[in-house]
Amino acid sequence: MTFQNTLEFAQQLDAQDELQSYRNEFIFPQHNSKNVIYFTGNSLGLQPKSAKTYVDEVMNDWATHAVEGHFYVEKPWWDYHERFAAPLSTIIGAKPSEVTVMNTLTINLHLLMVSFYRPTKNRYKIICEEKAFPSDQYMFQSQVNHHGYQPEDAIVEIKRREGEHNIRLEDIVAKIEEVGDELALVLFGGVNYYTGQVFDMKTITEAGHKAGAIVGFDLAHAAGNIKLELHDWNVDFAAWCSYKYMNSGPGNASGCFVHEKHHQSNLPRFAGWWGHNKERRFKMEPNFDPVHGADGWQVSNLPILSLAPYLASVEMFAEVGMDKLIAKRNQITAYLEFILHEIDKEVDSSFEIITPSNQEERACQLSVFLHGEGRSLFDYLMKNGVITDWREPNVIRLAPVPLYTSYADMYHFGQILKQGITTIHN
């Protein structure tokens, strides 16, 4: 498609967009009585209007049934989480038995590493990407310290080549082969939070397994954003947060994936009563008998008030389907890229898109390095109704989420960006 940097063209794309009506299912912050242009769904998704209905339902059940809400309401709390299995399995490419919801992201990664990071004297190293999200870095450090290793020895970061913004797949595979028999775990982000680079999880998994290692992924920026086939890729485990692209609310519950090949194993785990045999859970037996499947990694009974808005969003995803979301994601991200290049030519600016241009290596997010304008341009955007994200040393992250971002938003953003650059330069 040949794009045009005009409002009429953007509106034409919106008129052709079969997901356009879903924009009305979300609540936007306001700027001068208009919806903001919201680019931070990669940090916190907008609130679905249906979320309040789902939360109110739980509150009403609590008020009218109290403890009996566990069993005698329309959506009993006892098995509330089971409603996520089918739709989440479609979103991440898994079998329903391989998916569960519990806790929050970093807690779940720690719990999963109890099972999947089992270092030995000779095989103890972890491979991750350079500039992984800080929470992952802290997790790696504390895990290897817990097992008696030094982070500088046990943690192997795969770096970008000099002068490049993204990590080459061949460098990942080469490093896995190089570490070889010392490698215990490969744990990557599915999408790098800083650059927006999508990693080839299938190839990474194959390389890790060939080296005799376990392979897992932090899918914080991938779940609900890219096409995932975790079961078919033979990924061992994964976890993700639900508050970014899946719009569940700040700090909300996390999802977990454990491949079925591990369901019958004797892997150690930190157990709790909600992971115990469901049919016998209330018999208060002394010995742990895990639920078959990913639910067997659950620990405590679940925060139903947190799951309610997550369920509202997951059911919307099930209604739309990932294929339609990805089709719009690709086109609207390409249109945003076009707008950025057009504005760059008009104002002779010096910003640089550091997210890969190859569609297979990116998703919603475009990270823009501001060589000349710096923080002042970010501040201008925020003051003029564009909510975006600043990352040191000089990057703004723009994430046009297909469920609620319009093509007209992309055009209007371009005009505000141009005004901002012009204002700063003058």
C-alpha positions, 0 to 999 in steps of 0.5 A: 500500500502507498501511504499518504501523510494526510488526514483524509487518507488516515480517515479512509484507513479508519473507515476500512478498519474492521476493528475500528468499533473496538476503540469505543470499548476503551476509556481514554484520558482527556486532553482539552476535552479530546481523547489523548493519543495513547502510545503506552499500551506497552506499559499499561493498556487502557481500561476496557469499559467492560472491566468495571462490569466484571469487577462489580459482578465480583463485588456484588457476589461478595456482598450478597454471598460472602464466602459462599461466592466460592461456589454458589454464584454465576462465576464461582471463585473456586474455579474462576481461573479456569475461564482463562485456559481456553482463550489464553491458550489461543493467544499464546499458542498452547494447550489449555492444560499448559496455561494458568494465571497467578501472582505477578510476572517476576514472582512467577518467573522466580517460581518457575526457575525453582523448577527449571533452573537446576544448576550443577557444578558443570552446567550452571550458566544462564543466557539472556539478552543484553539490556533485558528489563531490569526486573529480569536482571535482578532476578537472574542475579538473585537466582545465581547468588542463591545457588552459590554462583557469581553473576559475572560468571554465571550470567552470559549476556548476548550483546549488540554488535558495535554500532548496532541497535539490535541483537543478531539471531546468528549471535544468539545461536553462536553464543548458545553453542559456545557456552555449550555444556556449561549452559543450564538455562536460556531465558530471553524476553520475547520482545525487547522492552527497549528496542521493540525487537521481536526475537525468533523464539522458535530458533532460540528454543531449538538452539538451547535444546540442542545444547542440552539447556532448558529454554524459557521466555519473559513474554511481558511485551509479547503476549497479546502483541505477537503470534506465539506458538509456545507448544509447537516451538517446544518452549519449556516455560514462559510467563507474562504480565497482563496489564500491557497489551492485555489491558487488565489493570495496573500491576495485575495478575500474571499468566504462566505456560508450562509445556505438557512434557513437564506435567508428569515430571518430578520437577521440584516446585514451591508448592501451595494449596491451590496447586493441590489436587482440586478434588481433594483440596479441601480435605486439608491433606498433609502431602502435596498432590499437584493438579495435572498441568500448569495449574499445579504450579499455583500456590495461593488462592487467586485474587478474584478482584484482580482477575475480573478485569483480566477476564473482561479483556481476555474475552475481548481478545477471544472475540477478535482473534490474534490474526486480525489484531496482528494484521492491523498491528502490522499496517498501523505500525507501518503507517506510523513508521511512514509518518515519522519518516515524512516528518523527518524529511519536512523538518530535517530532524535527526531522530532514528528508529532503532526498532527493526524495519523487518516486519518479522522482527517487530510488533506494535512498538517503534523506539525512536532515538532522539539525537537532537531534540532530547527530553524537551521533545518528549515533554512537548508531546506529553503537554500536547496530548500525546502520552508516550514513554521516555527511556534513558538515555534518549529514546521515546517508545511509541506503541500503536495498539490495534484494539484502540489506536486509530490511523487518524491518531498517527496523522495527528501525532505527526503534526504535533511532532512536527510542531514540537520540533519546530518550536524547540529549534526556534 
